[in-house]
Amino acid sequence: MAVDGVARDLDAVLTSLRACRVCRDAPVACAPLPHEPRPIVQADLRARLCIASQAPGARAHAKGLPFFDPSGVRLREWLGLDEETFYDPAKVAIVPMGHCFPGYDENGGDRRPRRECAPLWRERVFAGLPRLSLVLTIGLYAQKWHLGADAEGGLTATVARWREILAQPRLPRVLPLPHPSWRNNGWLRRNPWFETELLPTLREEVRAALDGDEIPEEVQ
């Protein structure tokens, strides 16, 4: 398919996604979303880097921007990116497993991503991102979707195998990460190799992805 055709298809998918109300009007295996949906996604045909995240938080929901909270500040520090680059869809796609803020659980944490989202939208969005060279999977939900059996054993085991996963012959390449939430401060303290070993490589891989200019043959 020609580039302009892929771009038109992606624009159509994003327009439909942002108008989606399935989690409120036709929920699957759980109660309806308790507030007005506000699907959040950032994508562009030209993006080389994708952040495959979990679901927007309350602040992101209120603003309409992904990672518009302290987690986003930490994530940008991890990646070595400023806000301008991070929020440029031509450079960075941000595609959560659930596109709407799922609400809070009984302990005050965010609920899991809505189950309706990924089966409806994920493959359609990624079909419009043919230039991706690197996908950062944040959290176990995204890791299970993108890595399948390679994510068995839980988040810590998956992230600990980051070298093996990154080296696998797939395109785009995948690098697993924990969530940058303050709730994971304990995890970061228990796993100091994340900051000393993984983060330097993460920043190098992000720079390489954003500096790349290869165009797959099928969209030339």
Beta strands, then each sheet from edge to edge (+ up, - down):
strand 1: 49-52
strand 2: 92-94
strand 3: 134-138
strand 4: 173-177
sheet 1: 2+ 1+ 3+ 4+
end
